Structure formats: structure tokens, C-alpha cells
Amino acid sequence: MERYLQMTLFFTFLPIYSKLEKPAFNIQKNTIVENEGSHPAHIKDIELPAGFSRMKADKNSFADWLEALKLKENKTVYLYNGQPKRNQTAQFALIDISVGNKDLQQCADAVMRMRAEYLYAQKRFEEIIFFDNNKTAYRLGANHDRKHFDAYLENVFYRCGTASLEKQLKTVDLKMVKPGDVLIKGGFPGHAMMVMDMAKNDKGKIIYLLAQSYMPAQDIHIVVNPFGQKGNPWYELNEGVVVTPEWVFPERHFRAW
């Protein structure tokens, strides 16, 4: 299965992978991150840099749903097994979505989870579909209760990953990127992150937030910008590579649903 192949190749190419995932900060081993001052309650409450305004989201759109996502008061990223993540320097805030109790909801899985949760909340069940590397489709089906939905997602996480998700998504022009789009590099290993919110200033500069899970499966979190001011989570939208705390994306790797 793809997930086991990913793990095998991960260890095979560990030297290369380690260079790509090297954080821009010193790694703090299993550190509990204390809350500091006021904390945003939702994505839409995350403070903007001076001169920027949020780009208006249509009601009931994916962007609107993402903006309303709740954030945890706790800022420590925990793994699926309850242990704190080794690197506690990458996160700005944690999204209040369960990681489960299995090592399944990793990077691409977190992206698929948020897309599926939005469609499920909108009762657009027929649109909840993902594909594996063999282009086999996994649909939610007629049973829409929560227990069945969670079991469906667990199966999707097991069968699908960054390589298959990148094939499913569509290339998007940089000028058309919007919240809910995905920054992705498919592979073994690969990585995927979701654009969570966007803002613009009078000069036309656009900034955005990114969220990720990682290996092992862990809390989905808004990441900081390693080249911004301390604790800054906003990235400037441009044609260059995107350097995040734990992954470097090549140019032109934004994708849309």
C-alpha cells in the first residue's frame, strides 16, 4: 500500500529528506509550549500585518468555512499517540480538529480531511471523492452518518497520499490562488499544506496562511513564516519557492480542487 511504500522510501532517502525538512529554527525536544498573551479563537481572528485587509469570502464557500475554524488555546503540537512532537517551533496555532489515534492523518490526509469536512458540513456528500495512485475512486457512498464518515476517511488516509492527491488536483495560476487551495509536492516522501486565509493591501500585495500535519500524524497547525518576524504566520504570494519550517516547495506548486 502507498503508505507503507512511503515509509520504506522515507528511510531509504532519509539524508535527502532531512535536508528538505530542516526547520528554520532550533528544534526543541518535546517542549510544552505555554500560551503567551491573547490567543485568536478562529482562523479569521489571526492578526493581520499593518495595512492588510482580509479578502472577502463568499458565504458558505470553502474559504468561509476555513475562516471559521476554531483554534485550540493550547499551542503544543501532539502526535496521534498523545506524545508532544519533537519540533515545537513550527506552529503558530493549532486547529481544533481531531488527529485520531492512528498514525494516518499526516500531511495529505490533513488536507483531505479539511476538504471532506467542509463538503460533509454542506451535505454535498456526492462530491466527497478521492483517488489512489491507480486512479481507483473512493466515494463516501449513501451512508452519511458520522461513524461511517470517519471510517471512510480512515480508509482514504490509508489508500491515498501526496502522490495521488497531486494528480487529483488541478494546476492553478498564481493570480487565482484562494483559501482551500493546496501547496503540494507529491512523492515518496512528499508534502502538502493548505492555504487557510488570504489578505491584500492597497499596493496589491497578497499574503496567506498555511496549515499542515506531518509525520508522524499530529495536530493540524498553522505554521509560522521562518523568514518573517518572530511568530509571524503570513507568507507573501509570489512566484518563488516557498520555504516553510519543515519543507521547501519548488515554484508553481499550488493546486486547486
C-alpha positions as CSV (number, residue, x, y, z in Angstrom):
1,M,0.0,0.0,0.0
2,E,1.1,3.6,-0.7
3,R,1.5,4.5,3.0
4,Y,3.9,1.6,3.7
5,L,5.8,2.3,0.4
6,Q,6.1,5.9,1.6
7,M,7.6,4.8,4.9
8,T,10.0,2.4,3.2
9,L,11.2,5.1,0.8
10,F,11.3,7.6,3.6
11,F,14.1,5.7,5.3
12,T,15.8,4.9,2.0
13,F,16.1,8.6,1.2
14,L,16.5,9.9,4.7
15,P,19.6,12.0,4.0
16,I,17.8,13.9,1.2
17,Y,14.6,14.2,3.2
18,S,16.4,15.5,6.3
19,K,17.8,18.4,4.3
20,L,14.3,19.3,3.0
21,E,12.6,19.2,6.3
22,K,15.3,21.0,8.3
23,P,13.5,23.6,10.4
24,A,14.5,27.2,10.2
25,F,14.7,27.3,14.0
26,N,16.5,25.3,16.6
27,I,14.5,22.2,17.4
28,Q,13.1,22.0,20.9
29,K,12.7,18.4,22.0
30,N,9.3,17.5,23.4
31,T,8.8,21.0,24.8
32,I,5.4,22.0,26.1
33,V,4.6,25.4,24.6
34,E,3.0,27.8,27.1
35,N,0.2,30.2,26.0
36,E,1.5,33.7,25.5
37,G,-0.9,36.6,25.9
38,S,-4.1,36.7,23.9
39,H,-4.9,33.9,21.6
40,P,-7.1,34.0,18.4
41,A,-10.3,31.9,18.7
42,H,-10.7,31.3,15.0
43,I,-8.7,31.5,11.8
44,K,-10.4,34.8,11.0
45,D,-9.2,36.2,14.3
46,I,-5.5,35.8,13.5
47,E,-4.0,39.3,13.4
48,L,-3.1,40.9,10.1
49,P,0.1,42.9,9.4
50,A,-0.5,46.6,9.2
51,G,-2.1,47.8,6.0
52,F,-3.7,44.5,5.0
53,S,-7.4,43.5,4.9
54,R,-8.8,40.0,4.5
55,M,-10.1,39.0,1.1
56,K,-13.8,38.6,1.4
57,A,-15.1,35.0,1.2
58,D,-18.4,34.1,-0.3
59,K,-20.9,32.8,2.3
60,N,-20.9,29.0,2.6
61,S,-17.7,28.8,0.4
62,F,-14.7,26.7,1.4
63,A,-12.8,29.9,2.3
64,D,-15.7,31.0,4.5
65,W,-15.7,27.6,6.3
66,L,-11.9,27.7,6.8
67,E,-12.0,31.2,8.3
68,A,-14.5,30.0,10.9
69,L,-12.4,27.0,12.1
70,K,-11.7,27.1,15.8
71,L,-8.2,27.2,17.2
72,K,-7.1,25.5,20.3
73,E,-5.9,27.5,23.3
74,N,-3.0,25.1,23.7
75,K,-0.1,25.7,21.4
76,T,1.7,22.4,21.8
77,V,1.5,20.0,18.8
78,Y,0.7,16.5,19.9
79,L,1.1,13.3,17.9
80,Y,-1.6,10.7,17.4
81,N,-0.3,8.8,20.4
82,G,-0.5,11.7,22.8
83,Q,3.2,12.5,22.8
84,P,4.4,16.0,22.1
85,K,6.0,16.5,18.7
86,R,9.8,16.7,18.8
87,N,9.9,20.1,16.9
88,Q,7.7,22.6,18.7
89,T,9.0,25.7,16.7
90,A,7.0,25.4,13.5
91,Q,3.5,26.1,14.7
92,F,1.7,29.4,15.2
93,A,-1.7,28.0,16.3
94,L,-3.5,24.6,16.4
95,I,-6.7,23.9,14.5
96,D,-9.4,22.2,16.7
97,I,-9.7,19.0,14.5
98,S,-9.0,15.5,15.8
99,V,-5.9,13.8,14.7
100,G,-7.3,10.4,15.6
101,N,-5.4,7.6,17.5
102,K,-3.6,6.0,14.5
103,D,-0.6,7.2,12.5
104,L,-2.7,8.0,9.5
105,Q,-3.7,11.7,9.4
106,Q,-0.4,13.0,8.1
107,C,0.2,15.9,5.6
108,A,-2.0,15.0,2.5
109,D,-4.5,13.4,4.9
110,A,-5.0,16.6,6.8
111,V,-5.7,18.4,3.5
112,M,-8.2,15.7,2.5
113,R,-9.8,15.8,6.0
114,M,-10.5,19.5,5.8
115,R,-11.9,19.3,2.3
116,A,-14.1,16.4,3.2
117,E,-15.3,18.0,6.5
118,Y,-16.4,21.1,4.6
119,L,-18.3,19.1,2.0
120,Y,-19.8,16.9,4.7
121,A,-21.0,20.0,6.6
122,Q,-22.6,21.3,3.4
123,K,-24.2,17.9,2.8
124,R,-22.5,17.7,-0.6
125,F,-21.9,14.1,0.0
126,E,-21.6,13.1,-3.7
127,E,-18.6,15.4,-4.0
128,I,-16.6,13.7,-1.3
129,I,-14.3,11.6,-3.5
130,F,-10.5,10.9,-3.5
131,F,-8.3,8.7,-5.8
132,D,-5.3,6.5,-5.1
133,N,-2.3,6.2,-7.4
134,N,-4.1,3.6,-9.6
135,K,-7.0,6.1,-10.1
136,T,-9.3,4.0,-8.0
137,A,-12.1,6.3,-6.7
138,Y,-13.1,6.3,-3.0
139,R,-16.6,7.8,-2.5
140,L,-18.4,8.3,0.7
141,G,-21.5,6.4,-0.5
142,A,-25.0,6.5,0.7
143,N,-24.4,6.1,4.4
144,H,-23.8,9.6,5.7
145,D,-23.7,9.1,9.5
146,R,-20.6,10.3,11.3
147,K,-19.3,6.9,12.2
148,H,-19.3,5.8,8.6
149,F,-17.8,9.1,7.5
150,D,-14.9,8.7,10.0
151,A,-14.3,5.1,8.8
152,Y,-14.4,6.3,5.2
153,L,-11.7,8.9,5.9
154,E,-9.5,6.4,7.7
155,N,-9.6,4.2,4.6
156,V,-8.8,7.2,2.3
157,F,-5.8,8.1,4.5
158,Y,-4.6,4.5,4.2
159,R,-5.0,4.4,0.4
160,C,-4.1,7.9,-0.7
161,G,-1.2,10.3,-0.2
162,T,0.7,13.2,-1.7
163,A,1.4,11.5,-5.0
164,S,-2.2,10.6,-5.7
165,L,-3.6,13.9,-4.4
166,E,-1.3,15.9,-6.6
167,K,-2.7,14.0,-9.6
168,Q,-6.2,14.7,-8.5
169,L,-5.8,18.4,-8.0
170,K,-5.6,20.9,-10.8
171,T,-2.8,23.4,-11.6
172,V,-3.8,26.9,-10.7
173,D,-2.4,30.2,-11.9
174,L,-0.8,32.2,-9.0
175,K,-3.2,35.1,-9.5
176,M,-6.1,32.7,-9.0
177,V,-4.9,31.1,-5.7
178,K,-7.6,31.2,-3.0
179,P,-8.2,29.7,0.5
180,G,-8.7,26.0,0.3
181,D,-6.1,25.6,-2.4
182,V,-3.1,23.3,-1.8
183,L,0.6,23.7,-1.8
184,I,1.8,20.2,-2.7
185,K,4.8,18.2,-3.9
186,G,3.8,14.6,-4.5
187,G,6.3,11.9,-3.9
188,F,7.8,9.4,-1.5
189,P,8.3,11.4,0.6
190,G,6.3,14.4,-0.4
191,H,4.4,17.1,1.5
192,A,1.1,19.0,1.3
193,M,-0.2,22.1,3.0
194,M,-3.4,24.0,2.7
195,V,-3.9,27.8,2.2
196,M,-6.2,28.8,5.1
197,D,-6.7,32.5,4.7
198,M,-5.6,35.4,2.5
199,A,-5.3,39.2,2.8
200,K,-4.3,42.1,0.5
201,N,-3.0,45.6,0.9
202,D,-3.6,48.8,-1.2
203,K,-0.4,48.1,-3.3
204,G,-1.8,44.7,-4.4
205,K,0.5,42.6,-2.3
206,I,-1.2,39.3,-1.2
207,I,-0.4,37.3,1.9
208,Y,-1.7,33.9,3.1
209,L,-1.7,31.4,5.9
210,L,-0.6,27.8,5.6
211,A,-1.6,24.8,7.7
212,Q,-0.1,21.3,7.8
213,S,0.0,18.0,9.6
214,Y,3.3,16.0,9.3
215,M,4.9,12.6,10.0
216,P,4.0,11.1,12.4
217,A,0.3,12.0,12.4
218,Q,-0.1,15.1,14.5
219,D,-2.4,18.1,15.3
220,I,-3.1,20.2,12.2
221,H,-1.5,23.6,12.8
222,I,-0.9,27.0,11.2
223,V,2.8,27.3,10.6
224,V,5.0,30.3,11.2
225,N,6.9,32.0,8.4
226,P,10.6,31.2,9.2
227,F,11.7,34.4,7.4
228,G,9.2,36.7,9.0
229,Q,9.2,38.5,12.3
230,K,9.1,36.2,15.3
231,G,5.9,34.3,15.4
232,N,4.6,35.7,12.1
233,P,2.4,33.2,10.2
234,W,1.9,35.2,7.0
235,Y,3.5,34.3,3.7
236,E,3.8,36.6,0.6
237,L,2.2,35.2,-2.5
238,N,4.9,35.2,-5.3
239,E,6.5,33.1,-8.0
240,G,9.4,31.9,-5.9
241,V,10.0,28.7,-3.9
242,V,8.0,28.5,-0.7
243,V,10.2,27.9,2.3
244,T,8.2,26.6,5.3
245,P,9.6,25.5,8.7
246,E,9.7,21.8,7.7
247,W,9.6,21.7,3.9
248,V,10.7,23.6,0.8
249,F,8.3,23.7,-2.1
250,P,9.5,24.4,-5.7
251,E,8.0,27.1,-7.8
252,R,4.5,26.7,-9.2
253,H,3.2,24.0,-6.9
254,F,-0.1,25.5,-5.9
255,R,-3.1,23.3,-6.8
256,A,-6.9,23.7,-6.7
257,W,-9.8,21.3,-6.3
